[in-house]
Amino acid sequence: MQDGRAPRIKNRAPAAIQITAEQLLREAQERQETAFRAPKQRVEDFEELHEYRGRKRKEFEERIRRTRGSIKEWLQYANWEASQNEFSRSRSIFERALDVDPRSVQLWLSYTEMELKSRNVQHARNLFDRAVTLLPRVDQLWYKYVYLEELLQNVPGARQVFERWMQWEPDDKAWQAYIKLEERYQEHDRASTIYERWVAVRPEPRVWVKWGKFEEERGRLDKAREVFQTALEFYGDDEEQIEKAQAVFSAFAKMETRLKEYERARVIYKFALSRIPRSKSAALYASYTKFEKQHGTRNTLENTVLGKRRIQYEDELSQDGRNYDVWFDYSRLEEGAWRDLKDEGATSEEEEAAAARVREVYERAVAQVPPGNEKRHWRRYIFLWLDYALFEEIETKDYSRARQIYQTAMTLVPHKQFTFAKLWIKFAKFEVRRLDLPAARKVLGTGIGMCPKEALFKGYIELEIELREFDRARTLYEKYLEFDPANAPAWIKYAELESQLQDFARTRAIFELGVSQSPLSMPELLWKSYIDFEIEEGERETARALYERLVALSGHVKVWISYALFEAEPIPVPRAVREEEEEEDEEAEPQTAPGDAALAREVFERGYKDLKAKGLKSERVALLEVWKTFEEANGTDADVAKVQGMMPIVSKRRVVDKETGETVEDWDLVFADDEREANPTSFKFLQMAHAWKSSQAAKNAAAGGGSSVLSGFMAATTAQKDDDASSEVASSHGGDMSE
């Protein structure tokens, strides 16, 4: 830079391939030239060897003198001497290093490793003995020491090392390692003694459990029971201690279960659950429940599983009586218990008692009426009534009680503020299942009269159609449309019903009434259904007239495109003719006639002129894109070139901001015909830009990177870049052009 400043970094994004410092160092080492590498020295005789060793020792001594506290330097020096088979010198260096830092674990480990590599076992033993004496809390030294003795088959020596170690009361892994040593040599009595010492040092539940399992595995069941009983006596009746004993109780009971002493296990579970608070014994309850499911009777299972869940639900409901999710779970629990009793062949008295419990839960649940008259509070609550009614209808077959439940729920809901169509429909379908159609119609009629709702009309109409009562369905559709005449899907469904009944005059009348409504919720759906119906019937002239009415009414670009594609698409055979052909020949394929490309082209031209008159530019581009695709499929090269010539280019223009008064640049679409009419002098330059744009588009298409004019316009508007040649031409000759 001329001014001495650092260049600005334009791209701050991370590189696609990241390189670490380790890679840089490795590549530098690998690519280092031979001339700059340290030369390899070759020793020819003892004199050179003596000189080399003296030089290396001098270097190491200098480095140690400068950094006396660096253990790394000492280790390098000692290991080098060991590599030269100068073990006495290596020991001397290690001893000097230990004088500097006698508590360095790495130093002790390296020292012993050197002795072991040189097979000086006694030296290594002496070093381990010194190390564990100086650093008795470093478990790694003890593990190495024990491993050495066992590797040398000196089991008494290893046991002696463990005894010295255990005097320091290490962690659990050390005790387990000592026990595993005795187990490897089948000294189970010694291992049991170690467990006893371990429990005395650290009396925790997991240690008691391990000891009990060990005695069980070796076959001394009396000893295992004695261990668990001693543990329970140790924890006593103290509340805090008894909570810790859950693992001991669970392991004790599981051991008795494995031994098929089910009564002993049950007594242990009950004894534990009676002493441990219920809120803190969830895991123990789960184990007891699983035990009773596998080995208990029906009564014991009910007392455990159901009793536990009931207590849990009651606790939750005591805190919030309107927690309807808990009521759902509670009712399902009681229903499941009732079904289980029924499947197991229980007596009628037991079934009645179980059904009474279900009804009790439901009655208590529906008594929790939501506060206020807001529907969101009632949404979950009303399903309690529905589940209650379904239980009485399906499970107990008590239809009168189910009808009474529906009626009570109807009187409870404040229908003047809101209602639930599902409740009315479920009640009506219940009456249909009871073969009482007048009662079902009365229920739905009352619902529509009291609180008309779209879902109610749909449910009632669906019911009548399933019953093939089409006149009643027509009447309901009429009332439905009187209630909501702007509902376009309702008009469509009504017309589809008449079409299915082959009453096409009614179908057209319904469509005409529908499209004449103002306003409509979704008029485009109704018009499309009307036009599709006429096309399906083979009435293309009527469909064309509908398109003409629709373009006159809305003039939307999608309507023009749909109209043009309608004229271009193949003409299907009318439905009546098609049905006759299918009756004569079932395998005959449907016949079609080719579409009218000239009419489609005329519609495209009309649509383009209409959108141009309205000043809609992006809509004109969308129309031209579809028109170009149509010409590529159906027209000649001249037709395609004509549409391509009508395509706009993206232009930059200068406008004055009304708020700030400054001249700003904006992007716009410039059409050739607009430019010819507005500014004939610059039309020639626009043609040149168009030709250049076409050549660029051809190149992009050949390279696989072509894009539409509209997408290019959006990209230019977002990026605000002025490096497009067509934009430069348009801005230089039409820069002051306004819309």
C-alpha positions in Angstrom: 0.0 0.0 0.0 1.2 3.5 -0.8 0.0 5.0 2.6 1.6 2.2 4.6 -1.7 0.8 5.8 -2.4 -2.9 5.9 -4.6 -4.2 3.1 -8.3 -4.8 4.1 -9.3 -8.4 4.4 -12.4 -8.7 2.1 -13.3 -12.3 2.9 -13.4 -13.2 6.5 -15.2 -16.5 6.1 -13.3 -19.7 7.3 -11.5 -21.7 4.8 -13.2 -24.8 3.4 -10.2 -27.0 4.6 -8.9 -26.2 8.0 -5.2 -26.8 8.8 -4.0 -27.4 12.3 -0.7 -26.3 13.8 0.2 -30.0 14.1 -0.2 -30.4 10.4 2.0 -27.4 9.7 4.8 -28.7 11.9 4.6 -32.2 10.4 4.7 -30.9 6.9 7.7 -28.6 7.8 9.5 -31.6 9.2 8.7 -33.8 6.2 9.5 -31.2 3.6 12.8 -30.0 5.2 15.6 -30.0 2.8 18.5 -32.3 3.3 21.0 -29.5 3.5 19.3 -28.0 6.6 18.8 -31.3 8.5 21.0 -32.3 11.4 23.7 -34.7 10.0 23.7 -38.3 11.1 26.9 -39.1 12.9 28.5 -42.5 12.3 30.8 -43.9 15.0 33.7 -46.0 13.6 35.7 -46.9 16.7 35.7 -46.7 20.5 37.6 -43.4 20.5 34.9 -41.7 18.5 32.2 -43.4 20.7 34.0 -42.0 23.8 34.2 -38.6 22.2 30.5 -38.7 21.2 29.4 -39.8 24.7 31.4 -37.1 26.3 29.9 -34.4 24.0 26.4 -35.6 24.7 27.0 -35.7 28.5 28.3 -32.2 28.4 25.2 -31.0 26.5 22.9 -32.7 28.9 24.8 -31.3 31.9 24.6 -27.8 30.5 20.8 -28.2 29.9 20.3 -29.5 33.4 22.3 -26.7 34.9 20.2 -24.1 33.1 16.8 -25.8 33.8 17.4 -27.8 37.0 13.7 -28.1 37.9 12.7 -29.5 34.5 12.0 -33.2 35.0 11.8 -33.7 31.3 15.5 -32.9 30.9 16.5 -35.3 33.7 14.5 -38.1 32.1 16.0 -37.5 28.7 19.5 -37.6 30.2 18.8 -40.8 32.2 17.1 -42.6 29.4 20.0 -41.8 27.1 22.5 -43.2 29.5 20.3 -46.4 29.8 20.2 -46.6 26.0 24.1 -46.6 26.1 23.9 -49.5 28.6 25.4 -47.2 31.2 22.9 -48.3 33.9 25.0 -47.1 36.8 25.3 -43.6 35.3 21.5 -43.7 34.6 20.8 -44.6 38.2 23.0 -41.8 39.3 21.1 -39.3 37.2 17.7 -40.6 38.4 18.9 -40.3 42.0 20.1 -36.7 41.4 16.7 -36.0 39.9 14.9 -37.4 42.9 17.0 -35.1 45.1 15.5 -32.2 43.0 11.8 -33.5 43.1 11.3 -36.6 45.2 7.5 -36.5 44.8 7.4 -36.7 41.0 5.3 -39.7 40.1 6.5 -39.6 36.5 10.1 -39.7 37.7 9.5 -42.8 39.9 7.7 -44.6 37.1 10.4 -43.9 34.6 13.1 -45.0 37.1 11.4 -48.4 37.7 10.6 -48.9 34.1 14.3 -48.4 33.3 15.2 -51.1 35.8 12.6 -53.5 34.5 13.7 -53.1 30.9 17.2 -53.9 32.0 15.9 -56.9 34.0 17.1 -55.6 37.3 14.1 -56.9 39.2 15.5 -56.4 42.7 16.4 -52.8 41.9 12.8 -52.3 40.7 11.4 -53.8 43.9 13.5 -51.5 46.0 12.4 -48.5 44.0 8.7 -49.4 44.4 9.2 -49.9 48.1 10.8 -46.5 48.4 8.1 -44.9 46.2 5.1 -46.3 48.1 6.7 -45.4 51.4 7.2 -41.8 50.2 3.9 -41.5 48.3 1.4 -43.9 49.8 -1.6 -42.1 48.4 -0.6 -42.6 44.7 -2.6 -45.6 43.7 -0.7 -46.0 40.4 2.6 -46.9 42.2 0.8 -49.5 44.3 -0.9 -51.1 41.2 2.5 -51.3 39.5 4.1 -52.8 42.5 1.4 -55.4 42.9 1.5 -56.3 39.2 5.3 -56.8 39.4 5.0 -59.2 42.3 2.2 -61.2 40.7 4.0 -61.3 37.4 6.9 -62.9 39.2 4.5 -65.4 40.7 5.3 -64.0 44.1 1.7 -64.2 45.4 2.7 -63.9 49.1 4.8 -60.8 48.2 1.8 -59.3 46.3 -0.5 -60.1 49.3 2.0 -58.4 51.6 2.0 -55.3 49.3 -1.8 -55.2 49.4 -1.7 -55.5 53.2 0.6 -52.5 53.4 -1.7 -50.6 51.0 -4.9 -51.4 52.8 -3.6 -49.9 56.0 -4.0 -46.5 54.2 -7.7 -47.2 53.6 -7.7 -46.6 49.8 -10.7 -46.3 47.5 -13.1 -49.1 46.5 -11.1 -50.1 43.4 -8.1 -51.0 45.6 -10.2 -53.3 47.8 -11.8 -54.9 44.7 -8.3 -55.5 43.2 -7.2 -57.2 46.4 -10.3 -59.4 46.4 -9.9 -60.3 42.8 -6.3 -61.4 43.5 -7.5 -63.8 46.1 -10.3 -65.0 43.8 -7.8 -65.8 41.0 -6.0 -68.1 43.4 -9.2 -69.6 44.8 -8.6 -68.1 48.2 -12.3 -67.4 48.9 -12.0 -67.4 52.7 -9.3 -64.8 52.5 -11.6 -62.8 50.1 -14.5 -63.0 52.5 -12.2 -61.7 55.3 -11.2 -58.8 53.0 -14.9 -58.0 52.4 -15.3 -57.9 56.2 -12.4 -55.5 56.6 -13.7 -53.4 53.7 -17.2 -53.0 55.3 -15.6 -52.0 58.6 -13.6 -49.3 56.8 -16.4 -48.1 54.5 -19.9 -49.3 55.6 -21.9 -48.3 52.5 -24.8 -50.1 50.9 -23.0 -51.0 47.8 -20.2 -52.7 49.8 -22.7 -54.8 51.7 -24.5 -55.8 48.5 -21.2 -56.8 46.8 -20.3 -58.9 49.9 -23.7 -60.6 49.9 -23.5 -61.4 46.2 -20.0 -62.8 46.6 -21.2 -65.2 49.3 -24.2 -66.2 47.2 -22.0 -66.9 44.2 -19.6 -69.1 46.2 -22.7 -71.1 47.5 -22.6 -70.0 51.1 -26.3 -68.9 51.3 -26.4 -68.8 55.1 -23.4 -66.5 55.1 -25.0 -64.3 52.5 -28.2 -64.0 54.6 -26.1 -63.3 57.6 -24.3 -60.5 55.7 -27.6 -58.8 54.7 -29.1 -59.2 58.2 -26.0 -57.7 59.7 -26.3 -54.8 57.3 -29.9 -54.1 58.3 -29.0 -54.3 61.9 -26.2 -51.8 61.3 -28.6 -49.2 59.7 -31.1 -49.7 62.5 -34.3 -47.5 62.7 -32.8 -44.1 62.0 -34.7 -42.5 59.2 -31.7 -41.1 57.3 -29.9 -44.4 57.6 -32.9 -46.6 56.6 -33.2 -44.6 53.4 -29.7 -45.6 52.4 -30.6 -49.2 53.1 -33.0 -49.5 50.1 -30.3 -51.1 47.9 -29.6 -53.6 50.7 -33.3 -54.5 51.0 -33.7 -54.8 47.2 -30.6 -57.0 46.8 -31.7 -59.2 49.8 -35.2 -59.7 48.3 -33.8 -60.4 44.8 -31.4 -63.0 46.2 -34.3 -64.8 47.9 -36.3 -64.6 44.7 -33.4 -66.2 42.8 -33.4 -68.9 45.4 -37.2 -69.3 44.9 -37.9 -68.3 48.5 -40.8 -66.1 47.4 -42.3 -65.8 50.9 -39.0 -64.7 52.3 -38.7 -62.1 49.5 -42.3 -60.8 50.0 -41.6 -60.4 53.8 -38.5 -58.4 53.1 -40.3 -56.1 50.6 -43.1 -55.5 53.0 -40.8 -54.9 55.9 -38.8 -52.4 53.9 -41.8 -50.6 52.5 -43.3 -50.3 56.0 -40.2 -48.6 57.3 -39.2 -46.4 54.4 -41.3 -43.3 53.6 -43.5 -43.8 50.5 -42.2 -40.6 48.8 -38.6 -41.9 49.0 -39.2 -45.6 48.1 -40.2 -45.4 44.4 -37.4 -47.7 43.2 -38.2 -50.2 45.9 -41.9 -50.1 45.0 -41.0 -50.7 41.3 -39.0 -53.8 42.3 -41.8 -55.1 44.5 -44.3 -54.5 41.7 -42.2 -56.5 39.3 -41.8 -59.3 41.8 -45.6 -59.6 42.4 -46.3 -59.6 38.6 -44.0 -62.6 38.2 -44.6 -64.6 41.4 -47.7 -63.1 43.1 -51.4 -63.9 43.1 -54.1 -61.7 41.8 -54.8 -60.2 45.2 -51.2 -59.4 46.0 -50.7 -57.9 42.5 -53.7 -55.6 43.0 -52.4 -54.6 46.4 -49.0 -53.6 44.9 -49.5 -52.3 41.4 -52.9 -50.7 41.7 -52.3 -49.6 45.3 -49.1 -47.9 44.4 -50.6 -46.1 41.4 -53.7 -45.1 43.3 -51.7 -43.6 46.0 -49.6 -41.7 43.5 -52.7 -40.3 41.7 -54.4 -39.4 44.9 -51.4 -37.4 46.0 -51.3 -35.5 42.7 -55.0 -34.8 42.8 -54.8 -33.6 46.4 -52.6 -30.8 45.1 -54.7 -29.9 42.0 -58.1 -31.4 41.7 -58.6 -30.0 38.1 -55.5 -31.8 36.7 -57.6 -33.6 34.1 -54.6 -35.5 32.7 -54.2 -37.2 36.0 -58.0 -38.0 36.0 -57.5 -39.6 32.6 -54.7 -41.8 33.8 -56.6 -42.7 37.0 -59.7 -43.7 35.0 -57.6 -45.8 32.6 -56.0 -47.5 35.5 -59.3 -48.6 37.0 -60.7 -49.6 33.6 -57.6 -51.8 33.0 -58.1 -53.4 36.4 -61.7 -54.1 35.6 -60.8 -55.7 32.3 -58.1 -57.8 33.9 -60.6 -59.2 36.5 -63.1 -59.9 33.7 -60.5 -61.8 31.6 -59.3 -63.8 34.6 -62.8 -65.1 35.2 -63.5 -63.2 38.4 -66.8 -63.5 40.2 -69.7 -61.2 39.5 -69.2 -59.5 42.9 -65.6 -58.7 42.1 -66.6 -57.4 38.7 -69.3 -55.2 40.2 -66.8 -53.8 42.8 -64.3 -53.0 40.1 -66.9 -51.3 37.9 -68.1 -49.3 40.9 -64.5 -48.1 41.4 -64.4 -47.0 37.8 -67.7 -45.1 38.1 -66.5 -43.5 41.3 -63.4 -42.1 39.6 -65.4 -40.8 36.7 -68.0 -39.2 39.0 -65.3 -37.5 41.0 -63.6 -36.3 37.8 -66.6 -34.8 36.2 -67.5 -33.1 39.4 -64.4 -30.9 38.9 -66.2 -28.4 36.6 -63.8 -25.8 35.1 -64.0 -22.3 36.4 -65.5 -19.5 34.2 -67.0 -19.7 30.8 -63.8 -19.9 28.7 -63.8 -22.7 26.2 -60.1 -23.4 26.5 -60.6 -24.5 30.1 -63.4 -27.0 29.0 -61.5 -28.7 26.1 -59.9 -31.5 28.2 -62.8 -31.7 30.7 -65.4 -32.6 28.1 -63.5 -35.7 27.1 -64.0 -37.1 30.6 -67.7 -37.2 29.9 -67.1 -38.8 26.5 -64.9 -41.5 28.0 -67.4 -42.1 30.8 -70.2 -42.6 28.3 -68.1 -44.9 26.1 -67.2 -47.0 29.1 -70.8 -47.5 30.1 -71.9 -48.2 26.5 -69.0 -50.5 25.3 -67.7 -52.1 28.5 -70.7 -52.5 30.9 -73.5 -52.4 28.2 -75.5 -50.1 30.5 -77.1 -48.0 27.7 -79.5 -46.1 29.9 -76.7 -44.9 32.1 -74.7 -43.9 29.0 -77.7 -41.9 27.6 -78.0 -40.2 31.0 -74.3 -39.3 31.0 -74.7 -37.6 27.5 -77.8 -35.7 28.7 -76.1 -34.5 31.8 -73.1 -33.3 29.9 -75.4 -31.4 27.5 -77.1 -29.6 30.3 -73.8 -28.7 31.9 -72.1 -27.0 28.9 -73.0 -23.3 28.6 -74.2 -23.5 24.9 -74.9 -19.7 24.8 -71.2 -19.0 25.1 -69.7 -22.0 23.3 -70.5 -25.6 22.5 -68.7 -28.8 21.5 -69.8 -30.3 18.2 -68.0 -33.6 19.1 -70.4 -34.0 22.1 -73.5 -33.5 19.9 -72.2 -35.8 17.2 -71.1 -38.6 19.6 -74.5 -38.4 21.3 -76.3 -38.7 18.0 -74.1 -41.6 16.8 -74.9 -43.4 20.1 -78.6 -43.1 19.3 -77.9 -44.4 15.8 -76.2 -47.5 17.3 -79.2 -47.9 19.5 -81.3 -47.9 16.2 -83.2 -44.8 17.3 -82.9 -42.5 14.3 -85.5 -40.0 15.4 -83.7 -39.4 18.6 -80.4 -39.0 16.8 -81.9 -36.4 14.4 -83.5 -34.7 17.3 -80.2 -34.3 19.1 -78.4 -32.9 16.0 -81.4 -30.7 15.2 -81.4 -29.3 18.7 -77.7 -28.6 18.5 -78.0 -26.7 15.2 -81.0 -24.8 16.4 -79.4 -23.9 19.7 -75.8 -23.2 18.6 -75.2 -23.6 14.8 -71.7 -24.6 14.0 -69.9 -25.7 10.9 -68.8 -29.0 12.4 -72.4 -29.8 13.5 -73.7 -29.2 9.9 -70.9 -31.4 8.5 -71.6 -34.2 11.0 -75.3 -34.1 10.4 -74.9 -34.1 6.6 -72.4 -37.0 6.8 -74.8 -39.0 8.9 -77.7 -38.5 6.4 -75.6 -39.3 3.4 -74.4 -42.6 5.1 -78.1 -43.4 5.6 -78.8 -42.5 1.9 -81.3 -39.8 3.0 -80.3 -37.4 0.2 -83.4 -35.2 0.4 -82.6 -34.6 4.1 -78.9 -33.9 3.1 -80.1 -31.3 0.6 -82.2 -29.6 3.2 -79.3 -29.5 5.6 -77.0 -28.1 2.9 -79.6 -25.3 2.3 -79.7 -24.5 6.0 -75.9 -24.7 6.2 -75.5 -22.2 3.3 -78.1 -19.9 4.9 -76.1 -19.9 8.0 -72.8 -19.3 6.2 -73.3 -18.2 2.6 -69.6 -17.2 2.2 -68.3 -20.7 2.9 -66.9 -21.8 -0.5 -66.1 -25.4 0.5 -69.7 -25.9 1.6 -70.9 -24.8 -1.9 -68.4 -27.2 -3.5 -69.6 -30.2 -1.3 -73.2 -29.4 -2.1 -72.5 -29.3 -5.8 -70.4 -32.5 -5.6 -73.4 -34.3 -3.9 -75.7 -33.3 -6.8 -73.1 -34.3 -9.3 -72.8 -37.7 -7.7 -76.6 -38.0 -7.9 -76.5 -37.2 -11.6 -78.6 -34.1 -11.2 -76.4 -31.8 -13.3 -79.0 -29.0 -13.6 -79.0 -28.7 -9.8 -75.2 -28.8 -9.8 -74.9 -25.9 -12.2 -77.6 -23.9 -10.3 -75.7 -24.4 -7.0 -72.4 -23.3 -8.6 -74.1 -20.3 -10.1 -75.6 -19.4 -6.7 -72.2 -19.9 -5.1 -70.1 -17.7 -7.4 -72.7 -15.0 -7.2 -72.2 -14.7 -3.4 -70.3 -11.7 -2.1 -68.1 -12.1 -0.2 -66.7 -15.6 -0.5 -64.1 -17.1 1.8 -62.1 -18.7 -1.0 -63.7 -17.9 -4.4 -60.9 -19.3 -6.4 -61.7 -22.8 -5.2 -65.3 -22.5 -6.1 -64.6 -21.2 -9.6 -62.0 -23.9 -10.2 -64.5 -26.6 -9.1 -67.2 -25.1 -11.4 -64.8 -25.1 -14.4 -63.5 -28.6 -13.7 -67.1 -29.8 -13.5 -67.9 -28.4 -16.9 -64.7 -29.8 -18.4 -65.4 -33.2 -16.9 -68.9 -33.0 -18.5 -67.3 -32.1 -21.9 -69.0 -28.6 -21.9 -65.9 -26.7 -23.2 -67.9 -23.8 -24.4 -69.5 -23.4 -21.0 -66.1 -23.7 -19.4 -64.7 -21.1 -21.8 -67.6 -18.8 -20.9 -66.8 -19.3 -17.2 -63.1 -18.4 -17.9 -64.3 -15.2 -19.7 -66.4 -14.3 -16.7 -63.6 -15.0 -14.3 -61.0 -12.9 -16.2 -63.4 -10.1 -16.4 -64.1 -10.4 -12.7 -60.6 -10.7 -11.4 -58.0 -10.6 -14.2 -55.4 -12.3 -12.1 -52.3 -13.7 -13.8 -53.1 -17.2 -12.6 -56.5 -17.0 -14.2 -55.0 -16.0 -17.5 -52.4 -18.8 -17.4 -55.1 -21.4 -16.4 -57.3 -20.1 -19.2 -54.6 -20.4 -21.8 -53.5 -23.9 -20.6 -57.1 -24.9 -20.7 -57.3 -24.1 -24.4 -54.0 -25.9 -25.1 -54.7 -29.1 -23.2 -56.1 -32.2 -25.0 -59.9 -32.3 -25.1 -61.3 -35.3 -23.2 -64.3 -37.3 -24.4 -67.5 -36.2 -22.5 -68.4 -38.3 -19.5 -71.5 -39.8 -21.0 -69.7 -41.0 -24.1 -66.8 -42.2 -22.0 -69.1 -44.3 -19.7 -70.7 -45.9 -22.8 -67.3 -46.8 -24.2 -66.3 -48.3 -20.9 -69.4 -50.4 -20.8 -68.7 -51.7 -24.3 -65.0 -52.3 -23.9 -63.6 -52.2 -20.4 -59.9 -52.3 -21.7 -60.4 -49.3 -24.0 -58.2 -46.3 -23.2 -59.9 -42.9 -22.9 -59.9 -41.0 -26.2 -58.8 -37.3 -26.3 -58.6 -34.7 -29.0 -55.7 -32.2 -29.4 -56.0 -28.8 -27.9 -56.2 -25.5 -29.9 -52.8 -23.8 -29.8 -54.1 -20.8 -31.7 -56.7 -20.1 -29.1 -54.2 -20.6 -26.3 -51.8 -18.2 -28.0 -54.7 -15.7 -28.3 -55.4 -16.0 -24.6 -51.8 -15.4 -23.7 -51.7 -12.3 -25.8 -54.9 -11.0 -24.3 -53.6 -11.7 -20.8 -50.3 -9.9 -21.5 -52.2 -6.8 -22.8 -54.5 -6.8 -19.8 -51.6 -7.1 -17.3 -49.7 -4.4 -19.2 -52.7 -2.1 -19.1 -52.8 -2.6 -15.3 -49.0 -1.8 -15.0 -48.2 -5.2 -13.4 -44.6 -6.1 -14.3 -43.8 -9.2 -12.2 -47.1 -10.8 -13.3 -46.3 -10.1 -16.9 -43.0 -11.9 -16.4 -44.7 -14.9 -14.9 -47.1 -15.0 -17.9 -44.3 -14.8 -20.3 -42.4 -17.6 -18.6 -45.4 -20.0 -19.0 -46.0 -18.7 -22.5 -42.4 -19.4 -23.5 -42.7 -22.9 -22.2 -45.9 -23.4 -24.1 -44.3 -22.2 -27.4 -41.3 -24.4 -26.8 -43.6 -27.4 -26.6 -46.2 -26.5 -29.3 -44.9 -23.6 -31.4 -42.2 -22.9 -34.0 -38.9 -21.3 -33.5 -40.3 -18.0 -34.6 -43.0 -18.2 -31.9 -40.4 -18.9 -29.3 -38.3 -16.0 -30.5 -41.3 -13.7 -30.4 -42.0 -14.5 -26.8 -38.3 -14.3 -26.0 -38.2 -10.8 -27.5 -41.0 -9.7 -25.2 -39.0 -10.7 -22.1 -37.8 -7.8 -20.0 -34.3 -7.0 -18.8 -33.2 -5.9 -15.4 -32.4 -2.2 -15.3 -31.0 0.1 -12.8 -32.7 3.5 -12.5 -32.3 6.6 -10.4 -35.2 7.9 -8.4 -35.6 10.7 -5.8 -36.4 9.5 -2.3 -39.4 11.4 -1.1 -38.3 11.4 2.6 -34.7 12.4 2.2 -34.8 14.2 -1.2 -31.7 12.3 -2.3 -31.2 10.4 -5.6 -31.0 6.7 -5.0 -30.6 3.7 -7.3 -33.2 1.0 -7.7 -33.8 -2.0 -9.9 -36.6 -2.3 -12.4 -37.9 -4.5 -15.2 -37.8 -2.9 -18.6 -40.0 -4.3 -21.3 -39.2 -3.7 -25.0 -42.8 -2.6 -25.9 -42.9 -0.2 -23.0 -39.6 1.3 -24.0 -40.7 1.6 -27.6 -43.8 3.5 -26.7 -42.2 5.7 -24.0 -38.8 6.5 -25.5 -38.3 5.5 -29.2 -34.8 6.8 -29.3 -33.4 4.4 -26.7 -35.3 1.5 -28.1 -32.4 0.6 -30.4 -30.0 0.4 -27.4 -32.5 -1.8 -25.6 -32.6 -4.1 -28.6 -28.9 -4.4 -28.5 -29.0 -5.2 -24.8 -31.7 -7.8 -25.4 -29.5 -9.5 -28.1 -26.6 -9.5 -25.7 -28.8 -10.9 -22.9 -30.1 -13.7 -25.2 -26.6 -14.7 -26.2 -25.6 -14.8 -22.5 -28.7 -16.9 -21.7 -27.8 -19.3 -24.4 -24.2 -19.7 -23.0 -25.6 -20.2 -19.5 -28.0 -22.8 -20.7 -25.3 -24.6 -22.5 -23.2 -24.6 -19.3 -26.2 -25.7 -17.2 -26.6 -22.3 -15.3 -29.7 -20.8 -16.9 -32.2 -18.9 -14.9 -35.5 -17.1 -15.4 -35.9 -13.3 -15.8 -37.9 -13.1 -12.7 -35.3 -15.0 -10.6 -32.6 -12.7 -12.1 -34.6 -9.7 -11.1 -34.9 -10.9 -7.6 -31.2 -11.7 -7.4 -30.4 -8.2 -8.7 -32.7 -6.6 -6.3 -31.1 -8.4 -3.3 -27.5 -8.2 -4.3 -27.5 -4.6 -5.6 -24.7 -5.3 -8.1 -24.2 -3.2 -11.2 -21.8 -5.5 -13.1 -24.4 -6.8 -15.5 -23.8 -5.5 -19.1 -27.5 -5.2 -19.8 -28.0 -3.1 -16.7 -25.2 -0.7 -17.8 -26.8 -0.3 -21.3 -30.2 0.4 -19.8 -29.0 2.7 -17.1 -26.8 4.8 -19.5 -29.6 5.3 -22.0 -32.7 5.2 -19.8 -31.4 6.3 -16.4 -34.0 9.0 -15.8 -36.9 6.7 -16.8 -39.7 6.4 -14.3 -42.6 4.0 -14.1 
